[in-house]
Amino acid sequence: MVTSVAPSPRVESLSSSGIQSIPKEYIRPQEELTSIGNVFEEEKKEEGPQVPTIDLKEIESEDPEVREKCRQELKKAAMDWGVMHVVNHGISDELIQRVKKAGQKFCELPIEEKEKYANDQASGKIQGYGSKLANNASGQLEWEDYFFHLIFPEDKRDLSIWPKIPRDYTEVTSEYARELRGLASKILSALSICLGLEEGRLEKEVGGMEELLLQMKINYYPKCPQPELALGVEAHTDVSALTFILHNMVPGLQLFYEGKWVTAKCVPNSIIMHIGDTIEILSNGKYKSILHRGLVNKEKVRISWAVFCEPPKEKIILKPLPELVSETEPPLFPPRTFDQHIQHKLFRKTQDGLSN
């Protein structure tokens, strides 16, 4: 068995050790187990609701009617689901393939090599290579390792902790970050207009070009001998403004929609986009931040690249925008900084764990 220098073994080392059953800290509580199925079977299901696919090709069309139709489809998906596959998003497939290839090459390095980039969550050093620490009372762990780092704005990056292997990692990830930042602006602009706000309003409210942070998390989900007992990522909503996700075409993402878990299809050349809590709060609940989770399997490694677009932690007070609040639609969320919102969610999770 490969042993790592980390205080607890990496999930990858557990997976490759040949164990037939997973350690008890990875086994989900009984109430979750009833809804964990075979992800490959789940993805094949054609009946029931499906995550919408939104074509962004005409989002900046010079024809007002064509442009408006595209915006309305985006608005409907954001209000109904809060998650969608976006296609014709303007980022070249060639760049996306390079990003995936670079990230996959890093993931496939020996664990000893990846440990050189290990983070230290206990001391607050969250960037780097890591595995989930138990931050709830039940001590649950998730079946994943990851690499986490800030990728935009460029002047806020710490390139010293970026992978040196493969050699083009920094170049392709930087290019993808710039492209994705442009896409985020385009989306935020359309979402603003659809709420009857001025075009730049939501972007301004989440920090604008100077302050909105793009944090990338490469999630590595090794094969799991008992996938019916584990989760790659437990059920949560994203705290971000927007989240953009690429993956290696292995299914795993599930959304909790209308009381049931729906497995997202693998849509070629798409980016999955989530509305996060930040936009849900600013829109006073008009746009949804959907509960979601990640399943694992025993046949294929799954890798996903999630980029979280986050407002600065302390500078901005997040609260429903006054234009979207009225006597009939009072504010649904109290004013909080982004950091306070994160702490509130962590505290609530700990309390939930204690009450079980």
ZIURRA-V456415 format. One record per run of one state. SS is the DSSP state (hx for helix, st for strand, lp for the rest). FROM is the first residue (numbers start at 1). TO is the last residue. If there is no record, write none. Layout:
SS:FROM:TO ; SS:FROM:TO
This chain:
lp:1:10 ; hx:11:16 ; lp:17:23 ; hx:24:26 ; lp:27:29 ; hx:30:33 ; lp:34:38 ; hx:39:44 ; lp:45:52 ; st:53:55 ; lp:56:63 ; hx:64:80 ; lp:81:82 ; st:83:87 ; lp:88:92 ; hx:93:107 ; lp:108:110 ; hx:111:117 ; st:118:118 ; lp:119:119 ; st:120:120 ; hx:121:123 ; lp:124:124 ; st:125:125 ; lp:126:127 ; st:128:131 ; lp:132:144 ; st:145:152 ; lp:153:153 ; hx:154:156 ; lp:157:158 ; hx:159:161 ; lp:162:168 ; hx:169:194 ; lp:195:200 ; hx:201:205 ; lp:206:207 ; hx:208:211 ; lp:212:212 ; st:213:221 ; lp:222:226 ; hx:227:229 ; lp:230:232 ; st:233:236 ; lp:237:241 ; st:242:247 ; lp:248:252 ; st:253:257 ; lp:258:259 ; st:260:263 ; lp:264:270 ; st:271:275 ; lp:276:276 ; hx:277:282 ; lp:283:291 ; st:292:294 ; lp:295:301 ; st:302:310 ; lp:311:316 ; st:317:318 ; lp:319:321 ; hx:322:324 ; lp:325:335 ; st:336:337 ; hx:338:355 ; lp:356:356
